[in-house]
């Protein structure tokens, strides 16, 4: 129970990184803290406990922060509520106040400002939030502090700004408007004049607004030079029309914002500039806070992390960071009994605390949408729209999304600013074919233009390796690294070559897909584990690392014909019963090899399922158990896979005559081994093989 002598603060945020950051800062300051991961949970806790202050995220799935604040006020609770959000526009902040919030704290959270605002609302004698009975829904509530006024009357007062515009009339018009906003404005005709003014240091320049198209040094050239020599200057570009390649180049050069030309003289431009200035001013204090940096490193370590409990055996990843924050990230996701796996590889712009917040925001949006947007192109389009709602002009993300049917081998990919992948085929005549896949497209969080993303489909046969990577790796360098490690592929992974007839079949998308005739082929080896690290070591051995590196490999070399039945179940005893009934329904009489007893087969399968629940998944009820049933050439194979770390089976355990123990490694394998002709253990998968007797 919290210390009743300490002010008690409720932190409501669906992002665990944000909750941990705020909690640790406040606990260190002597406050008692309780966390809630959504609005419903917050309302329950408010019914159970008395709090002095609520820190409330606005962007949450289900009941968002706006609705949560309204519900809290409807409950008659008048304690202060501080909205904590990346929503930077004035109308969003005003909406939070109308919903019942007392104050606003922007994300990324500045630790000093966090401490200050919490102490303000928890200090002794603070009267709390009071709703004026005279104010209507459209009025702003009375506030106890001037801190809640989100922008002062002259937030730009004294800041030196350069307007770069060749049209003298437009230049004068823009300069006049920006002067009224509080800037000290210098108007010039092109980038050359702007750079000369900066170098002469007549006045310290803090902001540049430039037309992309000018004579001499144009807007893009000015951006590139300024960001290299004067990185503290904020640079904004405007243009009458968007060209995707030009826009993407500007993003890569760390432009601070791109403004449609028809918005330059409107409030939108000032809001974009104000938001960027706010983030720039917070940067120094964030980077100087050691505890924040430590939390960023912890959060970053979680970004290269599977969504599943363990990486699937057909997936390998190597990550070589160059920076402590931001940069590359990876997530995978399994969709249950349909056999589909999905994966997203992303590269977040920047390498600071802000980029780590963007990574966390991106991950939260991704995981909340994945189950309802399986198709990669649809997923990227929807994530893009959600990032745009956040309203942060720094939140650009390059991403590759993929969905794979593990059983048919069909792949669908979509790209948003990331390099294309590389498909490597080991042919039966000892040839190696390299097929670069399409990449590029518009980055996420920049424009709501769905047609700018790139997509394609492929077939992943057992003799193929698919590599995905971020822009820290060049395709030609990866091919050279693979060429240098061919013996590794041939010896360690034992590539064998099933036949691929020219006949075609319709896949689930109506496209023609080459049918694989892989009957009786049983590919062995170490799967893809370790491939990526070998290749990354080779890449870094040839040249100096210049950026974060992430390399993914997908390869499933073990294929045992086509399963007659396949499904997934959750890891509970009730689901074991359901799975046994399902297996019994799948086992038609013709599938059971002569001399084998159906009941013994079902009892063996039940032991394998209990093994998965109790030992593989360690009683985690939300974990999955995957079942595949194969029947061919008077052999029956039942494979049960869990999400555990796997174990090894000694060779002598496979021989029933030598079996003397009742249980091996506490896995209940004795009955499985005695009932069937063979037990094959491959990491997390136990396969029961029954042959004709």
N, C-alpha and C positions, 0 to 999 in steps of 0.2 A: 504493500500500500504506500502511496506517496506520503511524504512528510507533510503533515497538515500545516506546519509553520511556514512552509515554502509556498510561494505563488504557484498555482497549478495551471499548466498550459496544455491545451488540446491541439495537436498538429494533425490536420486533415489533408492528405495528399495521396494519390494513387501511386506515385513514383517513390519506391523505397529509398532511392538515393537522396531525394529531396528531404524525406522524413529523417533519415540518418544525419544529414548535414545540419538541419535545424535543431534536431534533438541534442546532438553532441555539443553544439555551441551553447544551447540554453542550459543543459545540465552542468556544463563547466561554469556557468554564471550563477549556479545555485538554485535554478528553478526545478520544480517537479514537472515531468513531461509524460503525457499519454498520447499514443498514436492511433489514428484511424485511417484506414486505407480508402474509404469512400464516404459519401454523404450519409448513407443509411447507417453505417457503423458509427458515424459521428453522432447522429441523433440518438442512437441507443445509449452511447456513453454519456451523453448529456442528461439523459434520464436517470442515470445511475450515480453520477459524480458531479460535484460542484467544481467548476473551473473559474479561473480569473481572466482567461484570455483564450481566444481561438485564432489559430493561424490556418487560413483556409485557402487551398488551391482552387482556382476557378475552372480549370480544364480537367474534368474527371469523367470517366465513362459512367453511364447510368444517370444518377442525379448529380448534375454538375454543381460547381460552387455557388452560382447565382441562386439556383433553386434551394440549395442547402441553407444558404443565409436566410432566405425567405421563410423556410420551415422553422428555423431556429427562432426567428422573431415572432412567428405565429405561436410558438410554444411559450411566449412571454419571457424569454431569456434575454436580458438586456446587457450582458457582458460585452466588452469590445470584441469585434471580429476584424482581423487584419487580413485582407485579401492578398495572397502571394501568387503572382502569376507572370507569365511571359507576355500576356496580352498587353501591348504597349500603347495602343491607341486611346486617345482621350475618351471616346465614347464608351469603350470597354470599362475604363476606370469609373466613369460616371454611372454606368449600369451597375457596377458592383456596389456603389454607394446607395443607389436606389433599391437594391436588393436587400440592404440592411447592414452592409459592411461599414466599419468605422474608419478604416484607413487602408492604404494600399502600399505594398512592398513589391517592387519589380524583381523578376527573375532575369538573370542569375542573381542570387541573393548576395548582397554585400554584407559581410559579417558585422562590420561596425554599425551599419544602418539597422541590421537586424537587432543587435543588442540595444541600440538606442530606442527603437520603436517599442520593443518589449518592455524595457524599463519604464518608458513613458506610461504605458497602459496598465502596468502592475504596481506602480508606486503607491505608497500609502496615501489615502485620501482622494485617489482618483474616483470620480463619481460615476464613471462608466458611460455607456452609450444610452442616450435617451431619444426616443422618436418623438418628434414634434407632432402634437395632435392637430396642428393647423396646416401641416404640409401635406399636399396631395401627392399622388404617385409620381408625378413628374417633377416634384421639387427635390432639391438636395437636402439630406438630413443635416441637422446641426452637428458641427464637429468640434471636438475639444482641442484640436491642434491645427496650426497652420500647415503641418506636414502633409495633410490630406489634399491640399491644393496642388494638383499634379504638375502644373507648369506655371511658373511665375509670369507676371505680365511681360517680362522681357528676358526669356531664358537665353537669348543669344547676345545680350548686351555686351558690347566691347569685343566680340569675336571677329577676327579678320577673315573675310571670305572673298575669294576671287571668282568672278563670273566670266566664263570663256565663251564668247558668242561673236561670230563674224558680223552678223546683221546688227548694225549700230542701233537701230530703233528697238529691236528686241532686247539688246544688251542694256540699253537705258531703262527699258520697262522692268526687266528682271531686277536690275540694281536698285531701282526705286522701291520695289516691293520688299526686297530683302533688307534694305535700309530701314524701312518702316518696322520690320520685325525685330530690329535691334542690332543687326550686323553692321560692322564697318566694312564697306564693300569697295573692291577694286575691280573695275571692268576692263577686260582685255579682249583682243580679237581672236587670238589663237593660243595654242599650247606653248609656242616659243616665247611669246610675251609673258605668259603666266610663269614659266620656269625662270625667266630672267628676273621677274619681280621677286620670286621666292629667293633666288640666289643673292640678290642685292640686299635682302633682309631689311627692307625699309620698314617692315612691320612683320611680326611673327604670324605667318599664315596658318590657320587651323582648319579651314574648309575650302574645298574647290568644287564648283558646279560647272560642268563643261558640256557643250554639245559634242557628241561623238565625232561629227564631221566638221572639221575646220581645216584651213590651209596650214602649211608648215607642220608643226607637231600637232596631230589631231588628238581627240579626246583619249583614245586608247593608248597612244604613244605617251601622252602626258601622265596617264594613270600608271603605266609601267615604270616610267622614270621616277615619279614621285614616290611610289611605294617602295622602291629600292633605296632611294637616297633620303627620303623624309617620311618614314613609315607612320609618324604621328599625325600626319595631315589626312583628314577624311576627304575622300574623293567620290563625288556623285556624278554620274553621266546621265544625259537625257538625249532622247532620239524620237523622231516622229514615228518610227516603225521598228519592229523587232526582227533581227536576223539571228537565228539560233546559234550559229557558229560564232558570231561577233559577241553575242551575249555571254556564251559559255567562256570565251576567252577573257572577257571582263571579270567574270566570277573567279576564274583561275588566278587572275592578277590581283585578287582581293579588293575588288571595287566595294565601296561601302553602301552603295545603293544605285539602282537604275530607275529613273523617273520618266514616265511618258511625257513628251514635250507639252501636251495640253494640260498637264497637271503642275507644271513648274510654277505657275503663278497662282496656284490654289493652296489650300491648307494642307493637302496631302503631302506636298513636298516638304513643308515645315515639320510635319509630324515624323516623316522618315528621317530628316536630319536630326530632330530632337532625340529620337530613339537611339540613333547611332552615337550621338554625343554622350548620352547617358551611359551607354555601354562602355564607351571609351574611357570615361571618367572613373567608372567602377573598376576598370581593369587593373590599375596599379594596386589598389587595396586588396583585391582578390589574390593577385599573384604574391603579395607580401605576406599573406596569412599562411603560416606553415601548416596549420591543421587543415585548412581548406585544400591545400595542395595534396596532403596525405589522403584525404577523402576522395579527391579526384583520381589519384592513382588506384585506389581500391575500386572505385566505380569503373575505371577504364579496364581493369583486369577482368571485370565481369562481361565486358562487351564482346570479347572473343570467347564465347561460351555457348554451347548448344542449348537450344530450348528444351531438348530432351534431357533425361537424367544423365545419360552417357552418349558420347558420339556413336553413331551407328557404325558397324564394322566396315561398311562400304564407303565411309566418308573419312577423309584425312585432312588435317589442317596444320599449317605452320604459320606462326606469327612472329615477326621480328620488328618490334617498335623502335622508332627513332626518337619519339617525343613522349612526354609523360601524359599528355591529355589529347583528346580529339582523335582524328585520324581514322584508322580502319576498324571495322567491327563485323561480326558475323552472328547470325541466328539461324537455327533450323527448327522445323516444326513437323509433327506427324499428325495426319488427319484421321487416324483410327482405322476401322476395318476395311476401307476401300483401298488400302495399300499405297497411298500417296504420301510422299515426303516432300517438304518444301524447304527452301533455303534462300536466305538473303545475305548478300555480301555488300557492305556499304562503306563509303569513305566520306566522313564528315569534314566539312571545310574548317580549317583552323586547327590549332594545337594548344588551346588555352582552356581556362575554366569554362568559358562560354561554349566552346565546342563540345565539352563534356556534357553540359546541360542539353545541348542540341542532340547529342547521342542518346541521352536518357529519354528525351521527348520523342525522338524518332522510334526508339525501341518500344516505348509505351503505346504509341499509335499503331505500330506494326503488330504487336501481339494482340491488341484489342480488335484488329480488323481481319486477322489472318483466316479465322474459321469461316467467315462470311465472304471472303474474296480470295478463293483458292488460285484462280488463274493469275499468273504473274503480271500480265499487262493491266488487268483490272485492279490488282493490288497496288501497283505503282501509281496508277491514276488516282486512286482513293487516298493513298498516303500523301500524295502531292497536295490534294485539296485540303487535307487536315493540317499539313504543315503551313499552308498559306493562311489558314485561320489563326494560327499562332501569331502571325503578324511580325515576326522577327526577320529583318532583312539579312541577317547573318546565317539563317538556318538552312543553308544549302547542303544537300546530301546527294552524292553520286551513289547509285545502287544497281545491283544486278539481282533479279528475282528469278527463282527456278522452281518448278514443280516436276516431280519424277514419279512415274508409276514403277515401283520397284519390281513388279512382276512382269510387265510387258516391256519395260525398258524405254518407254516413250517419255521424252523430255520436252518441256516448254520453257522458254527463257524470255525475259524482257530486260531491257537495259535503260537506265536513266543516267547518262553521263559517264558510266564506267567502261573500261575496255572490254572488248569481246573476249569470250573464252577461247580455249584451244582444245580441239578434239584430236586425240592421238590414237590411231588404229594400228594394231600389230597384225599384219596380214599373214596368211598361211605360206606365202612364197618368200617370207622373211623381209618383206618390204615394210616400211613404217610410213604411214600417211599422216601428215599434219594438216588439219583443217581449221583455220582461224574462223571464229564465229563473229557475227555482227555485234558491234558495240556502239557506244556513243549515245546519242539522244540528249534531251534536255535534262539538266539536274533537277532534283526534287526541291520544292519550296521556292521556286523562282517565278514560274508563270503557270496560269491555269490554261494550258494548251495541250490537250491529251494526245494530239497527233504527233507530238515531238518525241515520243518514246519509241524504242526499237524492240521488235519481238521476232522470234523464230522458233522452230521445233526441230528436234533431232531424235535419233534412235540410239540408245546406249547398249550396244551389243557387248557380250562378255569379253571380247578382245579389244575393247575401247576404254580409254581413260579420258575423262573430262576434267580439264583444269580451268578454274576461275581465279581471277586475281585482280588486285587494284592497280592504280597507275604507278605504283612503286616498282612494277615489273613490266618489261617490254616483251612482246610476243617473241621477237627474234632471239632475245636473250634466254627465254624459257626453252625454246627449241634447242638452242646450243647446250643448255644444261641437261636436257633429256638425252641428247646425243652422247653426252659425256657419261651418262649413267645407264646405257643400254644393257650392260651386263646385269645391273641390279634388277631391271625389269624382267629379264629373261630367266635369271636364276632364282631370285628371291620370290618372285610372284608367279613363276611357272605358267607362263602364258600358253594355253592350248587353243586350238582353232576349230570351233564348230563350223559346220557348213551353213551357208546362207543362200538358199535357193532364190531364183529370180522371181518366183511367184509372189504376189503381193496380197495383202489383206487390208480391209478397212480398219483403221484404228478408231478410238472413241471420238476423234474430232472430225471424222469424215475424210482425213487425208490418207494417202497411200503409205503404208509402212512395210518394210521388208520383213517377211516372216522368218523367224529363227527356227531352224530344225536342229535342236540341241538335245534330242532324245538320247538318254544314256550317258551324256557327258557329265562328268563330275570334276569340276575344276577345283584344285586345291591350292594351298599356299597361304601367305600371310595377309591376304587381302591388300588393301591399299595403305595400311598403317606404316608410317615412317617415310613414305615416298616424298612427301612435301618438304620435310626437313632436310632430306638429302639434297633435293633440288635447290632449296634456299641456301644451304651451305655452299653449293657449287656456284650459285649466282653471286654471293657475297665474296667468294674467293677470287672472283675475276675483276671486281671493281668496288669502289667505295660506295657504301649505302647512302642514298640521298633522300630517302623518304621511308615512311612506314611500309612494311612489306607483309602482305597476307597472301597465302597460296592455298587453295582448296583443291582436293582431288576426289572425284566420285568414280568408283569402280566396283563392280560386284562380280568377281570371277567365279563364284561358286553357284552354279546353276544345275539343278537336278531335274531336267525335263520341265514340263509345265505342271504346276500343282492342279490336282482335280478339284481341290477345295482350299480356300484360304480365308482367314478371318482374324479378328483381334478381340480380346476381352480385357476388362479391367482386372486388377490383381486382388480379387477377393475370393473367399470360399464359395459364395453364392455364384460368382461368375465361373468358377471351376465346374460347378454342377451344370451350368448352362453349356459350357464348352464341351463337357463329356457327352451331353445329349446331342450337340451339334456334330461331334465326331462320329457318333453312332449313326446319325442320319446320313452322313457322307459315305460311310463304309458299306457300299453295296456288296453283295456276296461275291461278285466277280473280281472285286479289288483285293480280297483277302487271299493270300497265297495258300496253296494246298498244304495241309498239315498244321495250320495255325488256328488257334481258338479265338473267336471274336471277343469273348469275355476277358481273356488274358491280355489281348491287345488293348482293350478299353481300360483295364486296370493299370497297365503300364503307362498309358497316356495320362491317366489320372495322377500317377506318381510324378510324372514329368511336370504336370501342371502345378501340383502342390510344391514341388521343388522350386518352381518359378516364383510362386507366391511367397513362400517362407524364406527362401535363401537368396534367390536372384534379385527379387524386388524388395526383399526385407520388409514385407507387410505394408508397403506403400500402396494404398488403395487406388490412387490416381495413376499409378504406373500401368503399362500395357503388357499383355502377353500376346504374342503373335503365334498363330498356328498355321502350318502349311502341310497338306497331305498330298503325297505323290504316289502314283500306282502305275507301274510299267514293268514289263518283262518278268512277271511273277515275283515282283518285289513290291513291298509296301513300305513307305517311309513317312513317319510323322515327326515333324520338326516343331519344337516348342522353344520360342525365344523370349527372354525377359530383358529387362533394362539394367541388369546387374553388371558387375565388372568381369564376370566369367570365372572359370576355374579349369584346371587341367585334370585329365583322366589318365591314369597310368595304363600302359598297354595291357598288363595282365588282367585288369578289371574287365576287359572286353571278352575274356574267355570264361564262359560260364563254369566250365569244369574246375577252374582254379579259384572260383569265388568262395571265400570262407567268411568274409565279414558281412554283417547284416546291414551295414550302412557305410558308405564311403564319403568322407569329407562332409558328413552330416547332410548329405544331399539325397538320401533315400534312393540310391542307384541300384541296390541289390536286386530288387524285384524287376526293375527295368531291364537289367542285364540278363537275368535268368529267363525272362519271358520271351525276349527277342533273340535274333541271331547276331545283332551288332548294336552297340551304342556308340554314336559319334558325338563328341563334345567339341565344339568350336567356339571358344569364348563363352558368350552368353546363350548359345543355342545348343540344346540337347536334341539329337535326332535318334529315333528308334527305328531300326531297320528289321523288317520281317521278310524272310525269304521262303521259297518253296522247300518243304522238307520231304 
